[in-house]
Amino acid sequence: MNKIILTITAAILSFSAVSGQADQYSTLYNKGVEKIGNKEYRQAIAFFDQAIQLKPDYKEAIMARGQSFLMIEERDKACADFALSTKLGWAPAKEYVEKYCGANAPG
């Protein structure tokens, strides 16, 4: 699980937290990222859910929610989010699909 945490932490750092935008979905996304940083994954999911409700094609938030689901061992939900984020064009999500959702995935 520590390896997953390190991978997710690296991925979060690669996401540039959306700032300088006045829209509410960005604020919710940033709060979710903060919760991931504090290892409060269920709370992060709640913020990402709200952001995605406001902006259904918010691929970064969908990916981050998937990472949160992965951390609480809800792999099916995580993989669904990784696949959707990939479909929406978020390139890092493809690696997660391949690593965590294929036939040879750990767990």
Biopython code that builds the backbone (N, CA, C, O; Angstrom):
import numpy as np
from Bio.PDB.StructureBuilder import StructureBuilder

atoms = [
    (1, "MET", "N", (0.820, -1.194, 0.000)),
    (1, "MET", "CA", (0.000, 0.000, 0.000)),
    (1, "MET", "C", (0.864, 1.258, 0.000)),
    (1, "MET", "O", (0.464, 2.272, -0.572)),
    (2, "ASN", "N", (2.058, 1.216, 0.638)),
    (2, "ASN", "CA", (2.937, 2.387, 0.645)),
    (2, "ASN", "C", (3.349, 2.786, -0.752)),
    (2, "ASN", "O", (3.478, 3.972, -1.054)),
    (3, "LYS", "N", (3.561, 1.783, -1.622)),
    (3, "LYS", "CA", (3.936, 2.088, -2.995)),
    (3, "LYS", "C", (2.809, 2.839, -3.695)),
    (3, "LYS", "O", (3.063, 3.770, -4.460)),
    (4, "ILE", "N", (1.571, 2.441, -3.439)),
    (4, "ILE", "CA", (0.424, 3.135, -4.019)),
    (4, "ILE", "C", (0.378, 4.570, -3.506)),
    (4, "ILE", "O", (0.127, 5.497, -4.277)),
    (5, "ILE", "N", (0.618, 4.759, -2.208)),
    (5, "ILE", "CA", (0.598, 6.100, -1.634)),
    (5, "ILE", "C", (1.643, 6.976, -2.306)),
    (5, "ILE", "O", (1.363, 8.124, -2.651)),
    (6, "LEU", "N", (2.847, 6.443, -2.494)),
    (6, "LEU", "CA", (3.899, 7.217, -3.149)),
    (6, "LEU", "C", (3.517, 7.551, -4.581)),
    (6, "LEU", "O", (3.755, 8.666, -5.046)),
    (7, "THR", "N", (2.927, 6.593, -5.281)),
    (7, "THR", "CA", (2.508, 6.830, -6.657)),
    (7, "THR", "C", (1.439, 7.908, -6.714)),
    (7, "THR", "O", (1.491, 8.799, -7.562)),
    (8, "ILE", "N", (0.478, 7.827, -5.818)),
    (8, "ILE", "CA", (-0.602, 8.810, -5.799)),
    (8, "ILE", "C", (-0.071, 10.182, -5.402)),
    (8, "ILE", "O", (-0.472, 11.196, -5.973)),
    (9, "THR", "N", (0.824, 10.213, -4.430)),
    (9, "THR", "CA", (1.409, 11.486, -4.033)),
    (9, "THR", "C", (2.134, 12.128, -5.199)),
    (9, "THR", "O", (2.006, 13.332, -5.423)),
    (10, "ALA", "N", (2.892, 11.342, -5.941)),
    (10, "ALA", "CA", (3.596, 11.874, -7.109)),
    (10, "ALA", "C", (2.607, 12.386, -8.144)),
    (10, "ALA", "O", (2.828, 13.433, -8.752)),
    (11, "ALA", "N", (1.527, 11.660, -8.345)),
    (11, "ALA", "CA", (0.522, 12.080, -9.320)),
    (11, "ALA", "C", (-0.160, 13.371, -8.890)),
    (11, "ALA", "O", (-0.436, 14.244, -9.713)),
    (12, "ILE", "N", (-0.427, 13.483, -7.598)),
    (12, "ILE", "CA", (-1.056, 14.705, -7.106)),
    (12, "ILE", "C", (-0.136, 15.887, -7.328)),
    (12, "ILE", "O", (-0.582, 16.963, -7.728)),
    (13, "LEU", "N", (1.145, 15.690, -7.070)),
    (13, "LEU", "CA", (2.095, 16.776, -7.278)),
    (13, "LEU", "C", (2.178, 17.150, -8.749)),
    (13, "LEU", "O", (2.470, 18.298, -9.086)),
    (14, "SER", "N", (1.921, 16.180, -9.631)),
    (14, "SER", "CA", (1.960, 16.488, -11.060)),
    (14, "SER", "C", (0.705, 17.236, -11.508)),
    (14, "SER", "O", (0.713, 17.910, -12.538)),
    (15, "PHE", "N", (-0.368, 17.114, -10.731)),
    (15, "PHE", "CA", (-1.554, 17.909, -11.020)),
    (15, "PHE", "C", (-1.245, 19.313, -10.541)),
    (15, "PHE", "O", (-0.844, 19.496, -9.392)),
    (16, "SER", "N", (-1.417, 20.277, -11.371)),
    (16, "SER", "CA", (-1.289, 21.633, -10.842)),
    (16, "SER", "C", (-2.650, 21.989, -10.297)),
    (16, "SER", "O", (-3.631, 22.065, -11.038)),
    (17, "ALA", "N", (-2.704, 22.204, -9.005)),
    (17, "ALA", "CA", (-3.977, 22.557, -8.399)),
    (17, "ALA", "C", (-4.504, 23.796, -9.103)),
    (17, "ALA", "O", (-3.797, 24.791, -9.265)),
    (18, "VAL", "N", (-5.726, 23.715, -9.506)),
    (18, "VAL", "CA", (-6.313, 24.799, -10.285)),
    (18, "VAL", "C", (-6.469, 26.004, -9.376)),
    (18, "VAL", "O", (-7.133, 25.937, -8.341)),
    (19, "SER", "N", (-5.851, 27.104, -9.770)),
    (19, "SER", "CA", (-5.945, 28.301, -8.950)),
    (19, "SER", "C", (-6.203, 29.506, -9.837)),
    (19, "SER", "O", (-6.041, 29.445, -11.056)),
    (20, "GLY", "N", (-6.598, 30.579, -9.221)),
    (20, "GLY", "CA", (-6.848, 31.801, -9.948)),
    (20, "GLY", "C", (-8.166, 31.808, -10.696)),
    (20, "GLY", "O", (-8.469, 32.778, -11.391)),
    (21, "GLN", "N", (-8.946, 30.772, -10.575)),
    (21, "GLN", "CA", (-10.248, 30.730, -11.238)),
    (21, "GLN", "C", (-11.321, 30.975, -10.192)),
    (21, "GLN", "O", (-11.242, 30.489, -9.063)),
    (22, "ALA", "N", (-12.306, 31.726, -10.590)),
    (22, "ALA", "CA", (-13.354, 32.090, -9.647)),
    (22, "ALA", "C", (-14.456, 31.040, -9.566)),
    (22, "ALA", "O", (-15.380, 31.178, -8.764)),
    (23, "ASP", "N", (-14.371, 29.985, -10.391)),
    (23, "ASP", "CA", (-15.470, 29.030, -10.418)),
    (23, "ASP", "C", (-15.421, 28.074, -9.232)),
    (23, "ASP", "O", (-14.358, 27.737, -8.711)),
    (24, "GLN", "N", (-16.580, 27.666, -8.841)),
    (24, "GLN", "CA", (-16.743, 26.837, -7.651)),
    (24, "GLN", "C", (-16.156, 25.441, -7.825)),
    (24, "GLN", "O", (-15.631, 24.876, -6.866)),
    (25, "TYR", "N", (-16.232, 24.875, -9.025)),
    (25, "TYR", "CA", (-15.722, 23.516, -9.186)),
    (25, "TYR", "C", (-14.221, 23.447, -8.958)),
    (25, "TYR", "O", (-13.724, 22.433, -8.468)),
    (26, "SER", "N", (-13.494, 24.491, -9.297)),
    (26, "SER", "CA", (-12.053, 24.520, -9.048)),
    (26, "SER", "C", (-11.758, 24.567, -7.556)),
    (26, "SER", "O", (-10.834, 23.911, -7.075)),
    (27, "THR", "N", (-12.546, 25.344, -6.831)),
    (27, "THR", "CA", (-12.388, 25.438, -5.389)),
    (27, "THR", "C", (-12.640, 24.078, -4.743)),
    (27, "THR", "O", (-11.893, 23.656, -3.860)),
    (28, "LEU", "N", (-13.688, 23.399, -5.183)),
    (28, "LEU", "CA", (-14.001, 22.079, -4.649)),
    (28, "LEU", "C", (-12.895, 21.082, -4.967)),
    (28, "LEU", "O", (-12.516, 20.276, -4.117)),
    (29, "TYR", "N", (-12.379, 21.137, -6.190)),
    (29, "TYR", "CA", (-11.268, 20.263, -6.587)),
    (29, "TYR", "C", (-10.063, 20.498, -5.678)),
    (29, "TYR", "O", (-9.461, 19.546, -5.181)),
    (30, "ASN", "N", (-9.714, 21.759, -5.463)),
    (30, "ASN", "CA", (-8.562, 22.074, -4.625)),
    (30, "ASN", "C", (-8.750, 21.582, -3.193)),
    (30, "ASN", "O", (-7.793, 21.136, -2.560)),
    (31, "LYS", "N", (-9.971, 21.661, -2.680)),
    (31, "LYS", "CA", (-10.249, 21.133, -1.340)),
    (31, "LYS", "C", (-10.083, 19.619, -1.318)),
    (31, "LYS", "O", (-9.579, 19.059, -0.344)),
    (32, "GLY", "N", (-10.505, 18.960, -2.386)),
    (32, "GLY", "CA", (-10.320, 17.516, -2.479)),
    (32, "GLY", "C", (-8.854, 17.131, -2.503)),
    (32, "GLY", "O", (-8.447, 16.179, -1.837)),
    (33, "VAL", "N", (-8.061, 17.863, -3.265)),
    (33, "VAL", "CA", (-6.618, 17.597, -3.318)),
    (33, "VAL", "C", (-6.000, 17.780, -1.934)),
    (33, "VAL", "O", (-5.137, 17.004, -1.525)),
    (34, "GLU", "N", (-6.446, 18.809, -1.221)),
    (34, "GLU", "CA", (-5.956, 19.037, 0.144)),
    (34, "GLU", "C", (-6.292, 17.844, 1.040)),
    (34, "GLU", "O", (-5.467, 17.407, 1.841)),
    (35, "LYS", "N", (-7.503, 17.327, 0.895)),
    (35, "LYS", "CA", (-7.908, 16.169, 1.715)),
    (35, "LYS", "C", (-7.073, 14.935, 1.380)),
    (35, "LYS", "O", (-6.726, 14.165, 2.276)),
    (36, "ILE", "N", (-6.749, 14.739, 0.114)),
    (36, "ILE", "CA", (-5.873, 13.624, -0.247)),
    (36, "ILE", "C", (-4.526, 13.797, 0.443)),
    (36, "ILE", "O", (-3.974, 12.843, 0.990)),
    (37, "GLY", "N", (-4.005, 15.004, 0.414)),
    (37, "GLY", "CA", (-2.726, 15.274, 1.067)),
    (37, "GLY", "C", (-2.746, 14.954, 2.554)),
    (37, "GLY", "O", (-1.721, 14.604, 3.139)),
    (38, "ASN", "N", (-3.922, 15.077, 3.161)),
    (38, "ASN", "CA", (-4.091, 14.764, 4.585)),
    (38, "ASN", "C", (-4.542, 13.314, 4.810)),
    (38, "ASN", "O", (-4.844, 12.922, 5.937)),
    (39, "LYS", "N", (-4.586, 12.531, 3.740)),
    (39, "LYS", "CA", (-5.016, 11.125, 3.781)),
    (39, "LYS", "C", (-6.462, 10.985, 4.253)),
    (39, "LYS", "O", (-6.823, 9.993, 4.886)),
    (40, "GLU", "N", (-7.276, 11.974, 3.943)),
    (40, "GLU", "CA", (-8.700, 11.967, 4.272)),
    (40, "GLU", "C", (-9.450, 11.662, 2.981)),
    (40, "GLU", "O", (-10.088, 12.537, 2.397)),
    (41, "TYR", "N", (-9.364, 10.415, 2.548)),
    (41, "TYR", "CA", (-9.815, 10.031, 1.211)),
    (41, "TYR", "C", (-11.325, 10.107, 1.035)),
    (41, "TYR", "O", (-11.795, 10.515, -0.027)),
    (42, "ARG", "N", (-12.082, 9.731, 2.030)),
    (42, "ARG", "CA", (-13.544, 9.799, 1.905)),
    (42, "ARG", "C", (-14.024, 11.247, 1.798)),
    (42, "ARG", "O", (-14.949, 11.543, 1.041)),
    (43, "GLN", "N", (-13.402, 12.134, 2.548)),
    (43, "GLN", "CA", (-13.749, 13.545, 2.445)),
    (43, "GLN", "C", (-13.337, 14.095, 1.080)),
    (43, "GLN", "O", (-14.044, 14.914, 0.494)),
    (44, "ALA", "N", (-12.190, 13.638, 0.580)),
    (44, "ALA", "CA", (-11.743, 14.063, -0.752)),
    (44, "ALA", "C", (-12.765, 13.656, -1.802)),
    (44, "ALA", "O", (-13.112, 14.445, -2.681)),
    (45, "ILE", "N", (-13.241, 12.427, -1.708)),
    (45, "ILE", "CA", (-14.243, 11.931, -2.661)),
    (45, "ILE", "C", (-15.473, 12.833, -2.649)),
    (45, "ILE", "O", (-16.024, 13.148, -3.704)),
    (46, "ALA", "N", (-15.902, 13.245, -1.471)),
    (46, "ALA", "CA", (-17.083, 14.114, -1.374)),
    (46, "ALA", "C", (-16.855, 15.437, -2.113)),
    (46, "ALA", "O", (-17.749, 15.919, -2.808)),
    (47, "PHE", "N", (-15.672, 16.020, -1.969)),
    (47, "PHE", "CA", (-15.376, 17.264, -2.685)),
    (47, "PHE", "C", (-15.298, 17.023, -4.196)),
    (47, "PHE", "O", (-15.814, 17.818, -4.981)),
    (48, "PHE", "N", (-14.656, 15.932, -4.598)),
    (48, "PHE", "CA", (-14.566, 15.644, -6.027)),
    (48, "PHE", "C", (-15.946, 15.372, -6.616)),
    (48, "PHE", "O", (-16.238, 15.793, -7.736)),
    (49, "ASP", "N", (-16.796, 14.672, -5.869)),
    (49, "ASP", "CA", (-18.174, 14.439, -6.326)),
    (49, "ASP", "C", (-18.883, 15.761, -6.623)),
    (49, "ASP", "O", (-19.551, 15.902, -7.647)),
    (50, "GLN", "N", (-18.731, 16.720, -5.720)),
    (50, "GLN", "CA", (-19.380, 18.018, -5.904)),
    (50, "GLN", "C", (-18.813, 18.749, -7.123)),
    (50, "GLN", "O", (-19.560, 19.339, -7.903)),
    (51, "ALA", "N", (-17.492, 18.706, -7.280)),
    (51, "ALA", "CA", (-16.863, 19.368, -8.433)),
    (51, "ALA", "C", (-17.331, 18.740, -9.741)),
    (51, "ALA", "O", (-17.611, 19.442, -10.713)),
    (52, "ILE", "N", (-17.412, 17.413, -9.756)),
    (52, "ILE", "CA", (-17.824, 16.697, -10.969)),
    (52, "ILE", "C", (-19.304, 16.945, -11.255)),
    (52, "ILE", "O", (-19.712, 16.990, -12.416)),
    (53, "GLN", "N", (-20.094, 17.103, -10.221)),
    (53, "GLN", "CA", (-21.509, 17.415, -10.428)),
    (53, "GLN", "C", (-21.652, 18.765, -11.147)),
    (53, "GLN", "O", (-22.526, 18.935, -11.997)),
    (54, "LEU", "N", (-20.798, 19.704, -10.801)),
    (54, "LEU", "CA", (-20.835, 21.025, -11.441)),
    (54, "LEU", "C", (-20.218, 21.017, -12.836)),
    (54, "LEU", "O", (-20.629, 21.784, -13.706)),
    (55, "LYS", "N", (-19.229, 20.147, -13.044)),
    (55, "LYS", "CA", (-18.522, 20.078, -14.320)),
    (55, "LYS", "C", (-18.284, 18.604, -14.644)),
    (55, "LYS", "O", (-17.216, 18.072, -14.341)),
    (56, "PRO", "N", (-19.264, 17.940, -15.255)),
    (56, "PRO", "CA", (-19.196, 16.488, -15.475)),
    (56, "PRO", "C", (-18.004, 16.005, -16.298)),
    (56, "PRO", "O", (-17.647, 14.829, -16.221)),
    (57, "ASP", "N", (-17.386, 16.878, -17.079)),
    (57, "ASP", "CA", (-16.231, 16.459, -17.871)),
    (57, "ASP", "C", (-14.907, 16.872, -17.221)),
    (57, "ASP", "O", (-13.892, 17.006, -17.905)),
    (58, "TYR", "N", (-14.919, 17.069, -15.925)),
    (58, "TYR", "CA", (-13.735, 17.525, -15.180)),
    (58, "TYR", "C", (-12.799, 16.339, -14.974)),
    (58, "TYR", "O", (-12.791, 15.710, -13.915)),
    (59, "LYS", "N", (-12.023, 16.052, -15.992)),
    (59, "LYS", "CA", (-11.194, 14.840, -16.031)),
    (59, "LYS", "C", (-10.183, 14.766, -14.893)),
    (59, "LYS", "O", (-9.903, 13.676, -14.394)),
    (60, "GLU", "N", (-9.631, 15.903, -14.473)),
    (60, "GLU", "CA", (-8.668, 15.885, -13.370)),
    (60, "GLU", "C", (-9.342, 15.470, -12.061)),
    (60, "GLU", "O", (-8.777, 14.699, -11.285)),
    (61, "ALA", "N", (-10.540, 15.978, -11.822)),
    (61, "ALA", "CA", (-11.266, 15.630, -10.604)),
    (61, "ALA", "C", (-11.716, 14.171, -10.635)),
    (61, "ALA", "O", (-11.717, 13.495, -9.606)),
    (62, "ILE", "N", (-12.092, 13.694, -11.804)),
    (62, "ILE", "CA", (-12.492, 12.285, -11.937)),
    (62, "ILE", "C", (-11.296, 11.379, -11.637)),
    (62, "ILE", "O", (-11.430, 10.373, -10.940)),
    (63, "MET", "N", (-10.136, 11.741, -12.166)),
    (63, "MET", "CA", (-8.916, 10.974, -11.910)),
    (63, "MET", "C", (-8.565, 10.995, -10.425)),
    (63, "MET", "O", (-8.253, 9.954, -9.847)),
    (64, "ALA", "N", (-8.616, 12.167, -9.809)),
    (64, "ALA", "CA", (-8.282, 12.290, -8.391)),
    (64, "ALA", "C", (-9.275, 11.517, -7.524)),
    (64, "ALA", "O", (-8.895, 10.930, -6.511)),
    (65, "ARG", "N", (-10.537, 11.521, -7.922)),
    (65, "ARG", "CA", (-11.522, 10.725, -7.171)),
    (65, "ARG", "C", (-11.197, 9.250, -7.291)),
    (65, "ARG", "O", (-11.317, 8.499, -6.323)),
    (66, "GLY", "N", (-10.782, 8.833, -8.486)),
    (66, "GLY", "CA", (-10.369, 7.446, -8.674)),
    (66, "GLY", "C", (-9.195, 7.080, -7.788)),
    (66, "GLY", "O", (-9.162, 5.987, -7.221)),
    (67, "GLN", "N", (-8.241, 7.972, -7.663)),
    (67, "GLN", "CA", (-7.106, 7.724, -6.780)),
    (67, "GLN", "C", (-7.569, 7.575, -5.334)),
    (67, "GLN", "O", (-7.065, 6.728, -4.596)),
    (68, "SER", "N", (-8.524, 8.396, -4.940)),
    (68, "SER", "CA", (-9.066, 8.303, -3.586)),
    (68, "SER", "C", (-9.782, 6.976, -3.378)),
    (68, "SER", "O", (-9.625, 6.337, -2.337)),
    (69, "PHE", "N", (-10.567, 6.564, -4.369)),
    (69, "PHE", "CA", (-11.229, 5.257, -4.275)),
    (69, "PHE", "C", (-10.195, 4.138, -4.159)),
    (69, "PHE", "O", (-10.389, 3.184, -3.406)),
    (70, "LEU", "N", (-9.116, 4.254, -4.893)),
    (70, "LEU", "CA", (-8.066, 3.235, -4.835)),
    (70, "LEU", "C", (-7.488, 3.146, -3.426)),
    (70, "LEU", "O", (-7.214, 2.052, -2.932)),
    (71, "MET", "N", (-7.307, 4.278, -2.791)),
    (71, "MET", "CA", (-6.722, 4.297, -1.449)),
    (71, "MET", "C", (-7.637, 3.686, -0.399)),
    (71, "MET", "O", (-7.153, 3.189, 0.618)),
    (72, "ILE", "N", (-8.942, 3.711, -0.617)),
    (72, "ILE", "CA", (-9.854, 3.083, 0.345)),
    (72, "ILE", "C", (-10.282, 1.699, -0.154)),
    (72, "ILE", "O", (-11.261, 1.116, 0.314)),
    (73, "GLU", "N", (-9.512, 1.202, -1.116)),
    (73, "GLU", "CA", (-9.667, -0.157, -1.645)),
    (73, "GLU", "C", (-11.021, -0.412, -2.297)),
    (73, "GLU", "O", (-11.595, -1.493, -2.167)),
    (74, "GLU", "N", (-11.517, 0.595, -2.995)),
    (74, "GLU", "CA", (-12.723, 0.436, -3.808)),
    (74, "GLU", "C", (-12.275, 0.456, -5.268)),
    (74, "GLU", "O", (-12.525, 1.409, -6.006)),
    (75, "ARG", "N", (-11.603, -0.629, -5.655)),
    (75, "ARG", "CA", (-10.949, -0.726, -6.956)),
    (75, "ARG", "C", (-11.934, -0.590, -8.123)),
    (75, "ARG", "O", (-11.601, 0.049, -9.122)),
    (76, "ASP", "N", (-13.111, -1.160, -8.027)),
    (76, "ASP", "CA", (-14.075, -1.059, -9.141)),
    (76, "ASP", "C", (-14.436, 0.398, -9.436)),
    (76, "ASP", "O", (-14.475, 0.817, -10.593)),
    (77, "LYS", "N", (-14.696, 1.156, -8.381)),
    (77, "LYS", "CA", (-15.017, 2.569, -8.567)),
    (77, "LYS", "C", (-13.799, 3.334, -9.078)),
    (77, "LYS", "O", (-13.920, 4.211, -9.933)),
    (78, "ALA", "N", (-12.629, 2.994, -8.551)),
    (78, "ALA", "CA", (-11.398, 3.646, -9.002)),
    (78, "ALA", "C", (-11.187, 3.399, -10.486)),
    (78, "ALA", "O", (-10.905, 4.329, -11.242)),
    (79, "CYS", "N", (-11.322, 2.160, -10.898)),
    (79, "CYS", "CA", (-11.091, 1.815, -12.306)),
    (79, "CYS", "C", (-12.113, 2.474, -13.226)),
    (79, "CYS", "O", (-11.779, 2.873, -14.341)),
    (80, "ALA", "N", (-13.349, 2.587, -12.767)),
    (80, "ALA", "CA", (-14.367, 3.279, -13.563)),
    (80, "ALA", "C", (-13.971, 4.745, -13.766)),
    (80, "ALA", "O", (-14.118, 5.287, -14.861)),
    (81, "ASP", "N", (-13.467, 5.380, -12.704)),
    (81, "ASP", "CA", (-13.033, 6.770, -12.827)),
    (81, "ASP", "C", (-11.793, 6.893, -13.710)),
    (81, "ASP", "O", (-11.703, 7.814, -14.522)),
    (82, "PHE", "N", (-10.843, 5.982, -13.561)),
    (82, "PHE", "CA", (-9.646, 6.029, -14.405)),
    (82, "PHE", "C", (-10.024, 5.875, -15.877)),
    (82, "PHE", "O", (-9.491, 6.576, -16.737)),
    (83, "ALA", "N", (-10.939, 4.960, -16.157)),
    (83, "ALA", "CA", (-11.370, 4.742, -17.544)),
    (83, "ALA", "C", (-12.087, 5.973, -18.096)),
    (83, "ALA", "O", (-11.846, 6.370, -19.236)),
    (84, "LEU", "N", (-12.968, 6.580, -17.294)),
    (84, "LEU", "CA", (-13.686, 7.767, -17.742)),
    (84, "LEU", "C", (-12.721, 8.934, -17.964)),
    (84, "LEU", "O", (-12.831, 9.656, -18.955)),
    (85, "SER", "N", (-11.786, 9.114, -17.046)),
    (85, "SER", "CA", (-10.814, 10.195, -17.190)),
    (85, "SER", "C", (-9.956, 9.992, -18.445)),
    (85, "SER", "O", (-9.626, 10.952, -19.141)),
    (86, "THR", "N", (-9.603, 8.740, -18.724)),
    (86, "THR", "CA", (-8.856, 8.431, -19.948)),
    (86, "THR", "C", (-9.693, 8.787, -21.170)),
    (86, "THR", "O", (-9.198, 9.412, -22.108)),
    (87, "LYS", "N", (-10.958, 8.388, -21.159)),
    (87, "LYS", "CA", (-11.866, 8.663, -22.274)),
    (87, "LYS", "C", (-12.001, 10.169, -22.521)),
    (87, "LYS", "O", (-12.160, 10.611, -23.659)),
    (88, "LEU", "N", (-11.935, 10.943, -21.442)),
    (88, "LEU", "CA", (-12.054, 12.392, -21.550)),
    (88, "LEU", "C", (-10.732, 13.063, -21.957)),
    (88, "LEU", "O", (-10.684, 14.273, -22.176)),
    (89, "GLY", "N", (-9.666, 12.262, -22.055)),
    (89, "GLY", "CA", (-8.412, 12.794, -22.559)),
    (89, "GLY", "C", (-7.335, 13.093, -21.533)),
    (89, "GLY", "O", (-6.341, 13.738, -21.864)),
    (90, "TRP", "N", (-7.505, 12.642, -20.297)),
    (90, "TRP", "CA", (-6.486, 12.875, -19.281)),
    (90, "TRP", "C", (-5.439, 11.764, -19.375)),
    (90, "TRP", "O", (-5.659, 10.652, -18.895)),
    (91, "ALA", "N", (-4.310, 12.071, -19.992)),
    (91, "ALA", "CA", (-3.283, 11.076, -20.308)),
    (91, "ALA", "C", (-2.776, 10.281, -19.099)),
    (91, "ALA", "O", (-2.603, 9.070, -19.233)),
    (92, "PRO", "N", (-2.527, 10.881, -17.929)),
    (92, "PRO", "CA", (-2.022, 10.087, -16.797)),
    (92, "PRO", "C", (-2.967, 8.968, -16.363)),
    (92, "PRO", "O", (-2.530, 7.984, -15.766)),
    (93, "ALA", "N", (-4.244, 9.113, -16.658)),
    (93, "ALA", "CA", (-5.212, 8.100, -16.240)),
    (93, "ALA", "C", (-4.978, 6.773, -16.954)),
    (93, "ALA", "O", (-5.243, 5.713, -16.387)),
    (94, "LYS", "N", (-4.492, 6.818, -18.176)),
    (94, "LYS", "CA", (-4.256, 5.588, -18.933)),
    (94, "LYS", "C", (-3.276, 4.673, -18.202)),
    (94, "LYS", "O", (-3.460, 3.457, -18.169)),
    (95, "GLU", "N", (-2.244, 5.259, -17.624)),
    (95, "GLU", "CA", (-1.265, 4.475, -16.867)),
    (95, "GLU", "C", (-1.923, 3.779, -15.676)),
    (95, "GLU", "O", (-1.594, 2.636, -15.359)),
    (96, "TYR", "N", (-2.848, 4.470, -15.023)),
    (96, "TYR", "CA", (-3.549, 3.879, -13.885)),
    (96, "TYR", "C", (-4.453, 2.733, -14.331)),
    (96, "TYR", "O", (-4.546, 1.713, -13.649)),
    (97, "VAL", "N", (-5.111, 2.898, -15.462)),
    (97, "VAL", "CA", (-5.935, 1.806, -15.995)),
    (97, "VAL", "C", (-5.070, 0.583, -16.222)),
    (97, "VAL", "O", (-5.425, -0.525, -15.819)),
    (98, "GLU", "N", (-3.942, 0.786, -16.863)),
    (98, "GLU", "CA", (-3.046, -0.330, -17.167)),
    (98, "GLU", "C", (-2.468, -0.957, -15.906)),
    (98, "GLU", "O", (-2.352, -2.180, -15.819)),
    (99, "LYS", "N", (-2.107, -0.135, -14.934)),
    (99, "LYS", "CA", (-1.438, -0.624, -13.724)),
    (99, "LYS", "C", (-2.386, -1.261, -12.715)),
    (99, "LYS", "O", (-2.052, -2.275, -12.102)),
    (100, "TYR", "N", (-3.562, -0.673, -12.540)),
    (100, "TYR", "CA", (-4.443, -1.101, -11.454)),
    (100, "TYR", "C", (-5.719, -1.803, -11.892)),
    (100, "TYR", "O", (-6.432, -2.354, -11.053)),
    (101, "CYS", "N", (-6.027, -1.797, -13.195)),
    (101, "CYS", "CA", (-7.329, -2.282, -13.614)),
    (101, "CYS", "C", (-7.278, -3.462, -14.576)),
    (101, "CYS", "O", (-8.324, -4.020, -14.908)),
    (102, "GLY", "N", (-6.134, -3.846, -15.019)),
    (102, "GLY", "CA", (-6.027, -4.949, -15.954)),
    (102, "GLY", "C", (-6.048, -6.298, -15.262)),
    (102, "GLY", "O", (-6.125, -6.389, -14.037)),
    (103, "ALA", "N", (-5.979, -7.327, -16.059)),
    (103, "ALA", "CA", (-5.997, -8.697, -15.535)),
    (103, "ALA", "C", (-4.823, -8.972, -14.622)),
    (103, "ALA", "O", (-4.932, -9.805, -13.723)),
    (104, "ASN", "N", (-3.707, -8.298, -14.824)),
    (104, "ASN", "CA", (-2.511, -8.521, -14.013)),
    (104, "ASN", "C", (-2.347, -7.493, -12.896)),
    (104, "ASN", "O", (-1.277, -7.390, -12.296)),
    (105, "ALA", "N", (-3.397, -6.743, -12.622)),
    (105, "ALA", "CA", (-3.326, -5.703, -11.596)),
    (105, "ALA", "C", (-3.166, -6.326, -10.209)),
    (105, "ALA", "O", (-3.691, -7.406, -9.938)),
    (106, "PRO", "N", (-2.435, -5.630, -9.337)),
    (106, "PRO", "CA", (-2.281, -6.145, -7.967)),
    (106, "PRO", "C", (-3.602, -6.113, -7.213)),
    (106, "PRO", "O", (-4.488, -5.315, -7.518)),
    (107, "GLY", "N", (-3.716, -6.964, -6.255)),
    (107, "GLY", "CA", (-4.857, -6.883, -5.360)),
    (107, "GLY", "C", (-5.964, -7.784, -5.658)),
    (107, "GLY", "O", (-6.971, -7.780, -4.949)),
]
sb = StructureBuilder()
sb.init_structure("model")
sb.init_model(0)
sb.init_chain("A")
sb.init_seg("    ")
for serial, (resi, resn, name, xyz) in enumerate(atoms, 1):
    if name == "N":
        sb.init_residue(resn, " ", resi, " ")
    sb.init_atom(name, np.array(xyz, "f"), 0.0, 1.0, " ", f" {name:<3s}", serial, name[0])
structure = sb.get_structure()
